[in-house]
Amino acid sequence: MTGPLAAEIERLLTDAFAPGALAVINDSASHHGHSGDDGSGESHFTVEIESTAFAGVSRLERQRMVNRALGDIPGHRVHALAIRARAPGEGTTGL
């Protein structure tokens, strides 16, 4: 079952990038009791996204694009967010 924050992340990224592939993975359970675990069950995520919007864009700028699309979620509402963003044809690792 997807929590409300994971669903919001998925919606925001879908609206911003029309991804060909998207996975929002809740890693919070593996961080239970660690720094940043707020008890919500939605404190740590990995996002794997493939979109034509990332073609010709550096890895750093891809991270920035995803963070901008998510607004106040990274660093405020989510303690940790790992981002794996790629353009179509760059490989299939993780997606």
C-alpha positions in Angstrom: 0.0 0.0 0.0 1.3 3.4 -1.0 1.2 6.1 1.7 0.0 9.7 1.0 3.4 11.2 0.7 4.6 8.5 -1.7 1.5 9.1 -3.8 2.1 12.8 -3.8 5.7 12.3 -4.9 4.5 10.1 -7.8 1.8 12.6 -8.8 4.2 15.6 -8.8 6.8 13.7 -10.8 4.3 12.4 -13.3 2.9 15.9 -13.8 6.4 17.5 -14.2 8.1 14.9 -16.4 5.6 12.5 -18.0 8.0 9.7 -17.3 8.2 6.5 -19.3 9.1 4.7 -16.1 8.7 5.8 -12.5 9.3 4.0 -9.2 8.8 5.7 -5.8 10.3 3.3 -3.3 9.7 3.8 0.4 13.0 3.0 2.2 11.7 4.2 5.6 11.4 0.7 7.3 15.2 0.1 6.8 15.9 3.4 8.7 13.5 2.8 11.6 15.1 4.3 14.8 17.9 6.1 12.9 18.4 9.8 12.4 15.6 11.4 10.5 13.0 8.7 11.3 10.0 10.7 12.3 7.8 7.7 12.9 5.5 8.5 10.0 6.7 5.5 7.9 7.5 8.0 5.1 10.8 9.6 5.9 13.2 8.0 3.4 12.6 7.4 -0.3 14.3 6.4 -3.5 13.0 7.7 -6.8 13.9 6.0 -10.0 12.6 8.0 -13.0 13.1 7.8 -16.8 12.0 10.8 -18.9 12.9 12.5 -22.2 13.2 15.7 -20.1 16.6 14.4 -18.9 18.1 14.0 -22.3 21.3 16.0 -22.6 21.1 17.1 -19.0 23.9 16.5 -16.4 23.3 14.2 -13.5 23.4 17.2 -11.1 20.9 19.2 -13.1 18.6 16.1 -13.2 18.7 16.0 -9.4 17.9 19.7 -9.2 15.0 19.3 -11.7 13.5 16.5 -9.6 14.0 18.4 -6.3 12.3 21.5 -7.9 9.3 19.5 -9.0 8.9 18.1 -5.5 8.8 21.6 -3.9 9.1 21.4 -0.1 9.2 17.6 0.1 13.0 17.0 0.0 14.7 18.1 3.2 11.5 19.3 4.8 8.8 16.7 4.7 11.2 13.8 3.8 14.5 13.3 5.6 16.3 11.5 2.7 15.6 11.2 -1.0 17.8 9.2 -3.3 17.3 10.1 -7.0 18.1 8.0 -10.0 17.1 10.0 -13.1 17.8 8.9 -16.6 16.8 9.6 -20.2 15.4 6.8 -22.4 18.1 4.6 -23.8 20.7 5.2 -21.0 20.3 1.8 -19.6 17.8 -0.1 -17.5 19.6 -0.4 -14.2 17.0 0.0 -11.4 13.9 0.5 -13.5 
